[in-house]
Amino acid sequence: MRALLALTLSVLAACAIAPEPAPRWSIVVHGGAGIIERANLTPELESQYRAAMQRALDTGGGILESGGSSLDAVEAVIREMEDDPLFNAGRGAVFTAEGRNELDASIMDGRTRAAGAVAGVTTIRHPISAARAVMERSRHVMLVGEGAETFARSQALEEVAPSYFFTERRWQQLEENLRANNLPIPEPPAGAPSAPRAELAYPDDHQFGTVGVVAYDQHGNIAAGTSTGGTTGKRWGRVGDAPIIGAGTYAQNGICGVSATGTGEFFIRVGVARDICARMQFNGESAQEAADHVIADVGALRNNAGQPGDGGVIVLDGEGRFAWAMNTPGMYRAQLSAGGEPVVQIFADEQ
Ligand code: ASP
């Protein structure tokens, strides 16, 4: 009897601490974090965002289910999101104070820890593909500005006129930002459509809307990527965390994959993506524990204006189990594992 009791107790204990079974493949996606609240997101816009996040899962999940690589899934999903004007990446990116779209992206292959990144590019339609080309077809990890564009051209990546990235919504956000900072309003880029000045019904996500994907494929390979237009009204060639390996993006097979979004200055100072992975690798923290710790650390920092660090992360552990964390009221986010139900969430309090 006593033996039976002991056996039952040990089985129960094992169940309580056993991690969830590892999925065959999995993918987690974000579309930016920020002040996204129910009060300022119309039902139409909310359903557009949820549909876009579901599409991201469909695209990535389709590639992973058919045996494709995590790297291909990350690139394909981010390319679609770069084309979608809802997100601050590619078309729909935020503007600099000079009225330009300067785009940043990075990608990392967890199998080899090869990585590639571009920053401050203005004519590459899909910055994530340029980042991948830097990783696979150059001896470098990060290229910036005109040099990155020359390289992308040499690799026959698609080029567009700078006005391709223009959206009225982001232009109005720029005007608001510049007025608030007493800065002059520049001319819109040559060739930008002149749309009627409709009242904006968008959430105050003007700093955010970056996109990121982490995927785990059927071969056990993890990849992560991030793409952004940065922050509205940025100046002086400012670059955030998205193209910085170890800050906005990191992937290492058997350990982790991370993509971050938020005020990049804080994420660079913390080295967010690498710190999450290091906590998992050396402290034995779960993906959720590591994500929570690092977001708390970001929130404890202040900038010169006394503002706290804000943003969020998506994480996969070495076996494809997901976690996310944020200290903002919302983050567009979605997750799917082989054979599972899709999860699409926006507000921080959604479970
Ligand atoms: N992290 C990005 C940056 O600082 C912005 C964002 O995530 O929305 O450039």
Residues whose N, C-alpha, C, O or C-beta is under 5 A from the ligand:
A	BS01	LIG	G32 Q207 F208 G209 T210 T228 G230 T231 G240 D241 A242 A260 T261 G262 T263 G264 E265
